[in-house]
Amino acid sequence: MDQVRLRRELREAALAHRPDHARILARVERGMAAPAPAGRRGRPPRPWSGRRWTAVVAVAAAVTGVVGLGGLAATTRDDRPAGPAAVLPAPGPTARTAGTIDPGSNRWWAQSDLAVTTESPVAGLTVELRVARTPGVVSTGHWRTRPAEDFTVTVTEEPRALVYRWTLRPGRTVPPGPHAFAAQYNHAEGVRDASADTYTVTLTGADGGRTTLRGGFGPRGGA
């Protein structure tokens, strides 16, 4: 018989073969579960794990590939489709803040100063300054170093605080540099305790990255 005919008949026989997948897997499982030969120290049986089941499927697939061309499709516990890649938020603008009580404050009136220093252009900015409702606290005004038309300003009287809020208008930007925001108010005569006063500054970059900074104004205010 010539070599060409022999190869053709072998190929046809291989294509016609249909391996018994269930029998192959059963034989592999029996072989792995068989007790150790006499004279060898026995090991306690271990529960089936995802790694061991993967090994069984790999061996069975290899046997199937040798005896014929039939495919063996199997999915193990560890073969999970990869999820979508996580998208990290863009880093927010870099800035520094400091809250202080203005040295011009006196025994009846005070001003809380908030310094905000930005190191890059800011496309969105909200500054919230909360003055705790200590005895006699009443708002008398506010100001900022940026143009007044760039911000919407509100003063809200809450049960525990006066809330001053500056919000940058859409389409406006804040350039790099130092900026100041101030809240002014009367209070009961004496040295006012400012330890409960707080601020929150939220900055948004042109790429959507956001930074939030929080702080206070120290233990004492006024003169």
DRENKE-86687 format. One record per residue (C-alpha): residue number from 1; residue in one letter; x, y negated, z. Coordinates in Angstrom, 1 decimal. Each point is the difference from the previous one (the first is absolute). Example, Ala and Ser with C-alpha at 12.3 -4.5 7.8 and 13.67 -1.06 7.14 Angstrom:
<rodrens>
(rodren 1; 'A'; (12.3; 4.5; 7.8))
(rodren 2; 'S'; (1.4; -3.4; -0.7))
</rodrens>
This chain:
<rodrens>
(rodren 1; 'M'; (0.0; 0.0; 0.0))
(rodren 2; 'D'; (1.5; -3.4; -1.0))
(rodren 3; 'Q'; (0.5; -2.8; 2.5))
(rodren 4; 'V'; (-2.6; -2.3; -1.5))
(rodren 5; 'R'; (-2.8; 2.6; 0.2))
(rodren 6; 'L'; (1.1; 0.9; 3.6))
(rodren 7; 'R'; (-0.2; -3.7; 1.1))
(rodren 8; 'R'; (-3.4; -0.4; -1.6))
(rodren 9; 'E'; (-1.5; 3.1; 1.7))
(rodren 10; 'L'; (1.5; -1.1; 3.4))
(rodren 11; 'R'; (-1.5; -3.4; -0.4))
(rodren 12; 'E'; (-3.4; 1.4; -1.0))
(rodren 13; 'A'; (0.0; 2.3; 3.0))
(rodren 14; 'A'; (0.9; -2.8; 2.3))
(rodren 15; 'L'; (-2.8; -2.2; -1.3))
(rodren 16; 'A'; (-2.5; 2.8; 0.4))
(rodren 17; 'H'; (1.0; 0.7; 3.6))
(rodren 18; 'R'; (-2.3; -1.3; 2.8))
(rodren 19; 'P'; (1.6; 0.3; 3.4))
(rodren 20; 'D'; (-2.1; 0.7; 3.1))
(rodren 21; 'H'; (0.6; -3.1; 2.0))
(rodren 22; 'A'; (-1.9; 1.2; 3.1))
(rodren 23; 'R'; (2.0; 3.2; 0.1))
(rodren 24; 'I'; (3.3; -1.9; -0.3))
(rodren 25; 'L'; (-0.9; -2.3; 2.9))
(rodren 26; 'A'; (-1.2; 2.9; 2.1))
(rodren 27; 'R'; (3.3; 1.8; -0.5))
(rodren 28; 'V'; (2.0; -3.0; 0.8))
(rodren 29; 'E'; (-2.0; -0.6; 3.2))
(rodren 30; 'R'; (0.4; 3.6; 1.1))
(rodren 31; 'G'; (3.7; -0.2; -0.6))
(rodren 32; 'M'; (0.4; -3.1; 2.1))
(rodren 33; 'A'; (-2.2; 1.4; 2.8))
(rodren 34; 'A'; (1.8; 3.4; 0.1))
(rodren 35; 'P'; (1.7; 0.8; 3.3))
(rodren 36; 'A'; (3.8; -0.3; 0.3))
(rodren 37; 'P'; (2.0; 3.3; -0.6))
(rodren 38; 'A'; (0.9; 2.0; 3.1))
(rodren 39; 'G'; (3.2; -1.1; 1.7))
(rodren 40; 'R'; (-0.6; -3.7; -0.7))
(rodren 41; 'R'; (-1.3; -2.3; 2.7))
(rodren 42; 'G'; (-3.6; -0.7; -0.6))
(rodren 43; 'R'; (-1.3; -3.6; -0.1))
(rodren 44; 'P'; (-3.4; -1.0; 1.2))
(rodren 45; 'P'; (-2.4; -0.7; -2.9))
(rodren 46; 'R'; (-0.2; -3.6; -0.9))
(rodren 47; 'P'; (-3.2; -1.7; -1.2))
(rodren 48; 'W'; (-0.3; -0.8; -3.6))
(rodren 49; 'S'; (1.1; -3.5; -0.8))
(rodren 50; 'G'; (-0.3; -2.1; -3.1))
(rodren 51; 'R'; (3.7; 0.6; -0.7))
(rodren 52; 'R'; (-0.3; 3.8; 0.2))
(rodren 53; 'W'; (-3.1; 0.0; -2.2))
(rodren 54; 'T'; (1.9; -2.1; -2.5))
(rodren 55; 'A'; (2.7; 2.6; -0.1))
(rodren 56; 'V'; (-2.5; 2.8; -0.6))
(rodren 57; 'V'; (-1.5; -1.9; -3.0))
(rodren 58; 'A'; (3.5; -0.8; -1.4))
(rodren 59; 'V'; (1.0; 3.7; 0.2))
(rodren 60; 'A'; (-3.3; 1.1; -1.6))
(rodren 61; 'A'; (0.4; -2.5; -2.8))
(rodren 62; 'A'; (3.5; 1.2; -0.6))
(rodren 63; 'V'; (-1.2; 3.7; -0.3))
(rodren 64; 'T'; (-2.8; -1.0; -2.3))
(rodren 65; 'G'; (2.4; -1.8; -2.3))
(rodren 66; 'V'; (2.1; 3.2; -0.3))
(rodren 67; 'V'; (-2.8; 2.5; -0.7))
(rodren 68; 'G'; (-1.9; -2.2; -2.5))
(rodren 69; 'L'; (-1.0; -3.4; -1.2))
(rodren 70; 'G'; (-3.1; -0.4; 2.1))
(rodren 71; 'G'; (-0.2; -3.2; 2.0))
(rodren 72; 'L'; (-0.4; -0.1; 3.8))
(rodren 73; 'A'; (-1.5; -3.3; 1.2))
(rodren 74; 'A'; (0.2; -0.6; 3.8))
(rodren 75; 'T'; (-0.2; -3.1; 2.2))
(rodren 76; 'T'; (1.6; 0.1; 3.4))
(rodren 77; 'R'; (-0.8; -2.1; 3.0))
(rodren 78; 'D'; (3.0; -2.2; -0.6))
(rodren 79; 'D'; (-0.7; -0.7; -3.7))
(rodren 80; 'R'; (-2.1; -3.0; 0.4))
(rodren 81; 'P'; (-0.3; -2.7; -2.7))
(rodren 82; 'A'; (2.0; -3.1; 0.8))
(rodren 83; 'G'; (-2.2; -3.0; 1.0))
(rodren 84; 'P'; (0.3; -3.5; -1.5))
(rodren 85; 'A'; (3.2; -1.9; 0.9))
(rodren 86; 'A'; (-0.4; -2.3; 3.0))
(rodren 87; 'V'; (0.0; -3.7; -0.9))
(rodren 88; 'L'; (1.7; -2.1; 2.6))
(rodren 89; 'P'; (-1.2; -3.6; 0.6))
(rodren 90; 'A'; (2.2; -2.8; -1.2))
(rodren 91; 'P'; (2.0; -1.6; 2.8))
(rodren 92; 'G'; (-1.5; -3.3; 1.2))
(rodren 93; 'P'; (1.7; -3.4; 0.1))
(rodren 94; 'T'; (2.8; -0.5; 2.5))
(rodren 95; 'A'; (-0.8; -2.7; 2.6))
(rodren 96; 'R'; (0.8; -1.1; 3.5))
(rodren 97; 'T'; (-2.4; -1.5; 2.6))
(rodren 98; 'A'; (0.3; -1.8; 3.4))
(rodren 99; 'G'; (-2.7; -1.3; 2.2))
(rodren 100; 'T'; (0.7; -2.9; 2.5))
(rodren 101; 'I'; (-1.9; -2.6; 2.0))
(rodren 102; 'D'; (0.8; -3.4; -1.4))
(rodren 103; 'P'; (2.2; -2.1; 2.4))
(rodren 104; 'G'; (-2.3; -2.9; -0.4))
(rodren 105; 'S'; (-2.8; 1.8; 1.8))
(rodren 106; 'N'; (-1.1; -1.5; 3.4))
(rodren 107; 'R'; (-2.1; 0.8; 3.0))
(rodren 108; 'W'; (-3.3; -0.4; -1.8))
(rodren 109; 'W'; (0.8; 0.9; -3.7))
(rodren 110; 'A'; (2.2; 2.4; -1.8))
(rodren 111; 'Q'; (1.1; 1.1; -3.5))
(rodren 112; 'S'; (0.9; 3.5; -1.0))
(rodren 113; 'D'; (2.6; 0.0; -2.8))
(rodren 114; 'L'; (0.5; 3.0; -2.3))
(rodren 115; 'A'; (3.1; 0.0; -2.2))
(rodren 116; 'V'; (-0.1; 2.3; -3.1))
(rodren 117; 'T'; (3.1; 0.4; -2.1))
(rodren 118; 'T'; (-0.4; 1.8; -3.3))
(rodren 119; 'E'; (2.9; 1.3; -2.1))
(rodren 120; 'S'; (-1.9; 0.5; -3.3))
(rodren 121; 'P'; (-3.1; -1.5; -1.6))
(rodren 122; 'V'; (-3.3; 1.1; 1.6))
(rodren 123; 'A'; (-3.2; 0.5; -2.0))
(rodren 124; 'G'; (-2.2; 0.6; 3.0))
(rodren 125; 'L'; (0.2; -1.3; 3.6))
(rodren 126; 'T'; (-2.3; 0.1; 3.0))
(rodren 127; 'V'; (1.1; -1.6; 3.3))
(rodren 128; 'E'; (-2.2; 0.7; 3.1))
(rodren 129; 'L'; (0.8; -1.8; 3.3))
(rodren 130; 'R'; (-2.0; 1.0; 3.1))
(rodren 131; 'V'; (0.0; -2.3; 3.0))
(rodren 132; 'A'; (-1.4; 1.7; 3.0))
(rodren 133; 'R'; (-3.0; -1.6; 1.7))
(rodren 134; 'T'; (1.6; -1.2; 3.1))
(rodren 135; 'P'; (-1.9; -2.6; 2.1))
(rodren 136; 'G'; (-0.8; -3.2; -2.0))
(rodren 137; 'V'; (1.4; 1.2; -3.4))
(rodren 138; 'V'; (-1.7; -1.9; -2.8))
(rodren 139; 'S'; (1.3; -0.4; -3.6))
(rodren 140; 'T'; (1.2; -3.5; -0.9))
(rodren 141; 'G'; (1.5; 0.7; -3.5))
(rodren 142; 'H'; (2.6; 1.8; -2.0))
(rodren 143; 'W'; (2.5; -0.6; -2.8))
(rodren 144; 'R'; (2.6; 1.8; -2.2))
(rodren 145; 'T'; (2.9; -1.1; -2.1))
(rodren 146; 'R'; (-1.3; 1.4; -3.3))
(rodren 147; 'P'; (-2.5; -2.1; -2.1))
(rodren 148; 'A'; (-3.4; 0.0; 1.6))
(rodren 149; 'E'; (-1.7; 0.9; -3.4))
(rodren 150; 'D'; (1.9; 3.3; -0.1))
(rodren 151; 'F'; (-1.8; 1.4; 3.0))
(rodren 152; 'T'; (-3.4; 0.8; 1.4))
(rodren 153; 'V'; (-0.1; -0.8; 3.7))
(rodren 154; 'T'; (-2.4; 1.1; 2.7))
(rodren 155; 'V'; (-0.2; -0.3; 3.8))
(rodren 156; 'T'; (-2.3; 2.6; 1.6))
(rodren 157; 'E'; (-1.0; 0.0; 3.7))
(rodren 158; 'E'; (0.0; 3.6; 1.3))
(rodren 159; 'P'; (-0.8; 1.0; 3.6))
(rodren 160; 'R'; (3.6; 0.5; 0.8))
(rodren 161; 'A'; (1.9; -2.2; -2.5))
(rodren 162; 'L'; (0.0; -2.9; -2.4))
(rodren 163; 'V'; (1.0; 1.5; -3.3))
(rodren 164; 'Y'; (1.8; -2.3; -2.5))
(rodren 165; 'R'; (0.3; 1.6; -3.5))
(rodren 166; 'W'; (1.8; -1.3; -3.1))
(rodren 167; 'T'; (-0.6; 2.0; -3.2))
(rodren 168; 'L'; (1.9; -0.8; -3.2))
(rodren 169; 'R'; (-2.4; -0.7; -2.9))
(rodren 170; 'P'; (0.0; 2.3; -3.1))
(rodren 171; 'G'; (2.5; -1.0; -2.6))
(rodren 172; 'R'; (2.2; -2.0; 2.5))
(rodren 173; 'T'; (3.4; 1.1; 1.1))
(rodren 174; 'V'; (2.3; -0.7; 2.9))
(rodren 175; 'P'; (3.7; -0.5; -1.0))
(rodren 176; 'P'; (3.0; 1.3; 2.0))
(rodren 177; 'G'; (0.9; -2.1; 3.0))
(rodren 178; 'P'; (-1.2; -1.1; 3.4))
(rodren 179; 'H'; (-3.7; -0.7; 0.6))
(rodren 180; 'A'; (-1.9; -1.1; 3.1))
(rodren 181; 'F'; (-3.5; 0.5; 1.3))
(rodren 182; 'A'; (-1.3; -1.7; 3.1))
(rodren 183; 'A'; (-3.2; 0.2; 2.2))
(rodren 184; 'Q'; (-0.9; -2.8; 2.3))
(rodren 185; 'Y'; (-2.3; 0.1; 3.1))
(rodren 186; 'N'; (-0.8; -1.5; 3.3))
(rodren 187; 'H'; (0.2; 2.0; 3.2))
(rodren 188; 'A'; (-0.6; -0.3; 3.7))
(rodren 189; 'E'; (2.4; -2.3; 1.8))
(rodren 190; 'G'; (3.3; 1.7; 0.9))
(rodren 191; 'V'; (2.5; 2.3; -1.6))
(rodren 192; 'R'; (-1.9; 2.4; -2.3))
(rodren 193; 'D'; (1.0; 3.7; -0.1))
(rodren 194; 'A'; (0.4; 1.0; -3.7))
(rodren 195; 'S'; (0.9; 3.6; 0.6))
(rodren 196; 'A'; (-3.3; 1.2; -1.6))
(rodren 197; 'D'; (0.4; -2.1; -3.1))
(rodren 198; 'T'; (0.8; 2.1; -3.2))
(rodren 199; 'Y'; (0.5; -0.4; -3.7))
(rodren 200; 'T'; (-0.2; 2.3; -3.1))
(rodren 201; 'V'; (1.5; -0.9; -3.3))
(rodren 202; 'T'; (-0.8; 2.1; -3.1))
(rodren 203; 'L'; (2.1; -0.6; -3.2))
(rodren 204; 'T'; (-0.7; 1.5; -3.5))
(rodren 205; 'G'; (2.6; 0.0; -2.8))
(rodren 206; 'A'; (-0.7; -0.4; -3.7))
(rodren 207; 'D'; (0.3; 3.8; -0.4))
(rodren 208; 'G'; (-2.6; 0.7; 2.7))
(rodren 209; 'G'; (2.4; 0.9; 2.8))
(rodren 210; 'R'; (-1.2; -1.1; 3.4))
(rodren 211; 'T'; (1.8; -1.0; 3.3))
(rodren 212; 'T'; (-1.7; -0.6; 3.3))
(rodren 213; 'L'; (1.8; -1.8; 2.9))
(rodren 214; 'R'; (-1.4; -0.4; 3.5))
(rodren 215; 'G'; (1.2; -1.8; 3.1))
(rodren 216; 'G'; (-0.8; -2.4; 2.9))
(rodren 217; 'F'; (0.9; -3.4; 1.5))
(rodren 218; 'G'; (1.8; 0.8; 3.2))
(rodren 219; 'P'; (-1.2; 0.0; 3.6))
(rodren 220; 'R'; (-0.6; -3.7; 0.5))
(rodren 221; 'G'; (-1.1; -3.1; -2.0))
(rodren 222; 'G'; (-0.4; -3.7; 0.6))
(rodren 223; 'A'; (2.1; -2.2; 2.1))
</rodrens>
